[in-house]
Amino acid sequence: QVQLVESGGGSVEAGGSLRLSCAASGYTVSSGCMGWFRQAPGKEREEVASITFYGRLTYADSGKGRFTISRDNAKNTLYLEMNSLKPEDTAMYYCAAGRPWGFCDNVYWGQGAQVTVSS
């Protein structure tokens, strides 16, 4: 059974930093496309960043230059480093994973981690 567990969310002032972690079990982070998504109240869920199994990185314009997605294969964990945070980054952040060796079809999801950025 695949489980993705996010951690590292919290409250921070604008300009601050947070690092989200997504610990995977029943799934090897290097075997599939994984990504971070976020959803703010009243808004649609949006993709923030993704990494394919062969290491291609993709970022939404909203996070380019501020967010960094990475994975630690030894710890089987996905990360999202977020710097220069803005109030508009406030949202629930979700980790997602695709079927191994396949497309970024996001079939597995974590429960989410809340990020709140105050001005």
C-alpha positions as CSV (number, residue, x, y, z in Angstrom):
1,Q,0.0,0.0,0.0
2,V,1.4,3.4,-1.0
3,Q,1.5,6.1,1.6
4,L,2.8,9.6,1.2
5,V,3.1,11.6,4.4
6,E,3.9,15.4,4.2
7,S,5.5,17.3,7.0
8,G,7.3,20.6,7.5
9,G,4.3,23.0,7.1
10,G,3.7,25.8,9.4
11,S,3.3,29.6,9.8
12,V,6.0,32.0,8.7
13,E,6.3,35.7,8.0
14,A,6.7,37.0,4.4
15,G,10.2,36.6,3.2
16,G,10.8,33.5,5.3
17,S,11.5,29.9,4.3
18,L,10.0,26.5,4.9
19,R,11.0,23.0,3.7
20,L,8.3,20.5,3.1
21,S,9.0,16.8,3.2
22,C,7.1,13.9,1.7
23,A,8.1,10.5,3.1
24,A,7.0,7.6,0.9
25,S,6.3,4.1,1.9
26,G,5.3,1.3,-0.5
27,Y,6.7,3.5,-3.2
28,T,10.2,4.3,-4.4
29,V,10.5,8.0,-5.0
30,S,13.1,7.5,-7.7
31,S,10.8,5.2,-9.7
32,G,8.1,7.7,-10.7
33,C,7.1,11.2,-11.4
34,M,6.4,13.1,-8.2
35,G,5.2,16.6,-7.6
36,W,3.9,19.2,-5.2
37,F,0.5,20.8,-5.5
38,R,-1.2,23.4,-3.5
39,Q,-4.8,24.6,-3.0
40,A,-5.8,27.8,-1.3
41,P,-9.3,28.3,0.0
42,G,-11.7,29.1,-2.8
43,K,-9.2,28.4,-5.5
44,E,-8.4,25.4,-7.7
45,R,-5.6,23.1,-6.9
46,E,-2.4,24.0,-8.9
47,E,0.8,22.2,-9.5
48,V,3.8,23.8,-7.9
49,A,6.7,21.7,-9.0
50,S,7.4,18.2,-10.3
51,I,10.3,15.8,-10.8
52,T,10.3,12.9,-13.2
53,F,11.9,9.5,-12.6
54,Y,14.7,10.5,-14.9
55,G,15.2,13.8,-13.0
56,R,13.6,16.5,-15.1
57,L,12.4,19.3,-13.0
58,T,9.4,21.5,-13.8
59,Y,8.2,24.6,-11.9
60,A,5.1,26.7,-12.0
61,D,5.8,30.4,-12.8
62,S,4.6,31.3,-9.3
63,G,7.5,29.4,-7.7
64,K,10.3,29.8,-10.2
65,G,13.5,31.1,-8.5
66,R,12.0,30.7,-5.1
67,F,11.0,27.0,-4.8
68,T,13.2,23.9,-5.3
69,I,12.0,20.4,-5.6
70,S,14.4,17.5,-4.8
71,R,14.4,14.0,-3.6
72,D,16.6,11.9,-1.4
73,N,16.6,8.4,-2.7
74,A,18.3,7.0,0.4
75,K,15.6,8.5,2.7
76,N,12.9,7.8,0.1
77,T,11.7,11.3,0.6
78,L,10.6,14.2,-1.7
79,Y,11.2,17.8,-0.6
80,L,10.1,21.2,-1.5
81,E,12.3,24.0,-0.4
82,M,10.4,27.3,-0.3
83,N,12.2,30.6,0.1
84,S,11.1,34.3,-0.1
85,L,7.6,33.2,0.8
86,K,4.7,35.5,0.1
87,P,1.3,35.7,1.6
88,E,-0.1,34.4,-1.7
89,D,1.8,31.2,-1.1
90,T,-0.6,30.4,1.8
91,A,-2.3,27.1,0.9
92,M,-2.5,23.4,1.7
93,Y,0.4,21.7,0.0
94,Y,0.1,18.1,-1.2
95,C,2.6,15.6,-2.4
96,A,1.6,13.4,-5.3
97,A,3.2,10.5,-7.1
98,G,2.6,8.8,-10.4
99,R,2.7,5.1,-11.4
100,P,6.2,3.8,-11.4
101,W,8.1,4.4,-14.7
102,G,5.1,6.1,-16.1
103,F,3.6,9.5,-16.7
104,C,2.9,12.2,-14.1
105,D,-0.6,10.8,-13.5
106,N,-0.6,11.6,-9.8
107,V,-2.5,8.5,-8.7
108,Y,-1.2,8.7,-5.1
109,W,-1.7,11.6,-2.8
110,G,-0.6,12.6,0.7
111,Q,-2.9,14.2,3.3
112,G,-1.5,17.7,2.9
113,A,0.5,20.2,5.0
114,Q,-0.7,23.7,5.7
115,V,1.5,26.6,4.9
116,T,0.5,30.0,6.1
117,V,2.5,33.1,5.2
118,S,1.7,36.3,7.1
119,S,2.5,39.8,5.8
